[in-house]
Amino acid sequence: MSNDEAVRRAQRIVGMNIRSEREAQKITQKDLAQRCEISSVEMGLIECGERDITVATVLHIAEQLGVSVYILTRDT
C-alpha cells in the first residue's frame, strides 16, 4: 500500500468513526460542526474521508463527542 493510499484509508476510518459516534449520540452533523466551529460542509467531507484532518481537529471532535481519540482512530 502506498503512502497516499494509507492516508486515504486512515481518513475514511476516522470519518466513519466520527459519523458512527455522532449518530449513536443522536447528534446532527450540523450540531457537531457548530460545536467544533467548522462548517457542516467540512464536517460532511471529514465524515466521508474526503478532507485532510489535523490531529488538533481530531482531538477537538473527540472532546465534543466526549470520547477518546482512540475511539475515532481505531480500525474495527
Backbone hydrogen bonds in HBPLUS format (Angstrom, degrees):
<---DONOR---> <-ACCEPTOR-->    atom                        ^
c    i                          cat <-CA-CA->   ^        H-A-AA   ^      H-
h    n   atom  resd res      DA  || num        DHA   H-A  angle D-A-AA Bond
n    s   type  num  typ     dist DA aas  dist angle  dist       angle   num
A0006-ALA N   A0002-SER O   2.97 MM   4  6.25 154.8  2.03 149.5 156.9     1
A0007-VAL N   A0003-ASN O   2.93 MM   4  6.20 154.4  1.99 151.2 157.8     2
A0008-ARG N   A0004-ASP O   3.01 MM   4  6.25 165.4  2.03 149.8 153.4     3
A0009-ARG N   A0005-GLU O   2.92 MM   4  6.08 157.1  1.98 146.7 153.4     4
A0010-ALA N   A0006-ALA O   2.94 MM   4  6.13 160.4  1.98 146.2 151.4     5
A0011-GLN N   A0007-VAL O   2.90 MM   4  6.16 156.8  1.96 151.8 158.4     6
A0012-ARG N   A0008-ARG O   2.98 MM   4  6.24 155.2  2.04 146.6 152.9     7
A0013-ILE N   A0009-ARG O   2.96 MM   4  6.25 159.3  2.01 152.2 157.8     8
A0014-VAL N   A0010-ALA O   2.97 MM   4  6.18 171.0  1.98 155.9 157.5     9
A0015-GLY N   A0011-GLN O   2.95 MM   4  6.04 163.6  1.97 146.7 152.1    10
A0016-MET N   A0012-ARG O   2.85 MM   4  6.02 162.7  1.88 151.9 156.4    11
A0017-ASN N   A0013-ILE O   2.97 MM   4  6.16 157.6  2.02 149.7 156.0    12
A0018-ILE N   A0014-VAL O   2.88 MM   4  6.13 154.6  1.94 152.9 159.9    13
A0019-ARG N   A0015-GLY O   3.00 MM   4  6.22 170.6  2.00 153.5 155.7    14
A0020-SER N   A0016-MET O   2.90 MM   4  6.05 161.4  1.93 146.8 152.6    15
A0021-GLU N   A0017-ASN O   2.98 MM   4  6.11 166.7  2.00 147.9 151.1    16
A0022-ARG N   A0018-ILE O   2.87 MM   4  6.02 164.1  1.90 155.0 160.2    17
A0023-GLU N   A0019-ARG O   2.84 MM   4  6.00 169.2  1.85 156.6 159.4    18
A0024-ALA N   A0020-SER O   2.93 MM   4  6.05 154.5  2.00 144.9 152.6    19
A0025-GLN N   A0021-GLU O   3.09 MM   4  6.26 140.4  2.25 142.0 151.4    20
A0025-GLN N   A0022-ARG O   3.19 MM   3  5.25 128.9  2.46  95.5 108.6    21
A0027-ILE N   A0022-ARG O   3.03 MM   5  5.31 175.5  2.03 149.7 150.7    22
A0026-LYS N   A0023-GLU O   2.96 MM   3  4.77 157.3  2.01 100.8 107.5    23
A0032-LEU N   A0028-THR O   3.01 MM   4  6.33 164.8  2.04 154.8 158.3    24
A0033-ALA N   A0029-GLN O   2.93 MM   4  6.09 159.4  1.98 148.2 154.6    25
A0034-GLN N   A0030-LYS O   2.96 MM   4  6.21 157.6  2.01 148.7 154.6    26
A0035-ARG N   A0031-ASP O   2.98 MM   4  6.25 159.3  2.02 148.9 154.4    27
A0036-CYS N   A0032-LEU O   2.96 MM   4  6.17 145.4  2.08 145.9 155.4    28
A0036-CYS N   A0033-ALA O   3.13 MM   3  5.05 120.8  2.50  92.0 106.9    29
A0037-GLU N   A0033-ALA O   2.87 MM   4  5.94 105.4  2.44 137.2 155.7    30
A0038-ILE N   A0033-ALA O   2.98 MM   5  5.15 171.2  1.99 144.2 146.8    31
A0037-GLU N   A0034-GLN O   3.10 MM   3  4.88 154.7  2.17  98.1 105.9    32
A0043-MET N   A0039-SER O   3.02 MM   4  6.36 160.0  2.06 148.4 154.1    33
A0044-GLY N   A0040-SER O   2.93 MM   4  6.09 153.4  2.00 140.8 147.9    34
A0045-LEU N   A0041-VAL O   2.97 MM   4  6.32 152.7  2.05 147.7 155.1    35
A0046-ILE N   A0042-GLU O   2.85 MM   4  6.15 154.0  1.92 151.9 159.5    36
A0047-GLU N   A0043-MET O   2.89 MM   4  6.13 165.8  1.91 153.8 157.1    37
A0048-CYS N   A0044-GLY O   3.01 MM   4  6.20 138.1  2.19 139.7 150.8    38
A0050-GLU N   A0045-LEU O   2.83 MM   5  5.07 154.6  1.90 162.5 158.1    39
A0049-GLY N   A0046-ILE O   2.95 MM   3  5.07 155.5  2.01 105.8 113.7    40
A0058-VAL N   A0054-THR O   3.03 MM   4  6.40 160.0  2.07 150.8 156.0    41
A0059-LEU N   A0055-VAL O   2.87 MM   4  6.12 161.8  1.91 154.2 159.2    42
A0060-HIS N   A0056-ALA O   2.96 MM   4  6.17 157.4  2.01 144.9 151.0    43
A0061-ILE N   A0057-THR O   2.90 MM   4  6.11 165.1  1.92 155.1 158.6    44
A0062-ALA N   A0058-VAL O   2.89 MM   4  6.04 162.1  1.93 150.6 156.0    45
A0063-GLU N   A0059-LEU O   2.93 MM   4  6.17 157.7  1.98 148.3 154.3    46
A0064-GLN N   A0060-HIS O   2.97 MM   4  6.23 159.0  2.02 148.9 154.5    47
A0065-LEU N   A0061-ILE O   2.93 MM   4  6.17 140.9  2.08 146.8 157.7    48
A0066-GLY N   A0062-ALA O   2.83 MM   4  5.92 118.4  2.22 138.5 155.3    49
A0067-VAL N   A0062-ALA O   2.99 MM   5  5.16 162.0  2.02 145.9 147.7    50
A0066-GLY N   A0063-GLU O   3.10 MM   3  4.92 140.2  2.27  93.0 104.9    51
A0071-ILE N   A0068-SER O   3.09 MM   3  5.47 127.3  2.38 104.9 116.3    52
A0072-LEU N   A0069-VAL O   2.98 MM   3  5.24 124.1  2.30 103.7 117.9    53
A0073-THR N   A0069-VAL O   3.00 MM   4  6.24 131.3  2.25 148.0 162.5    54
A0073-THR N   A0070-TYR O   3.11 MM   3  5.10 135.6  2.32  96.6 109.1    55
A0074-ARG N   A0070-TYR O   2.88 MM   4  5.67 128.8  2.15 154.9 161.3    56
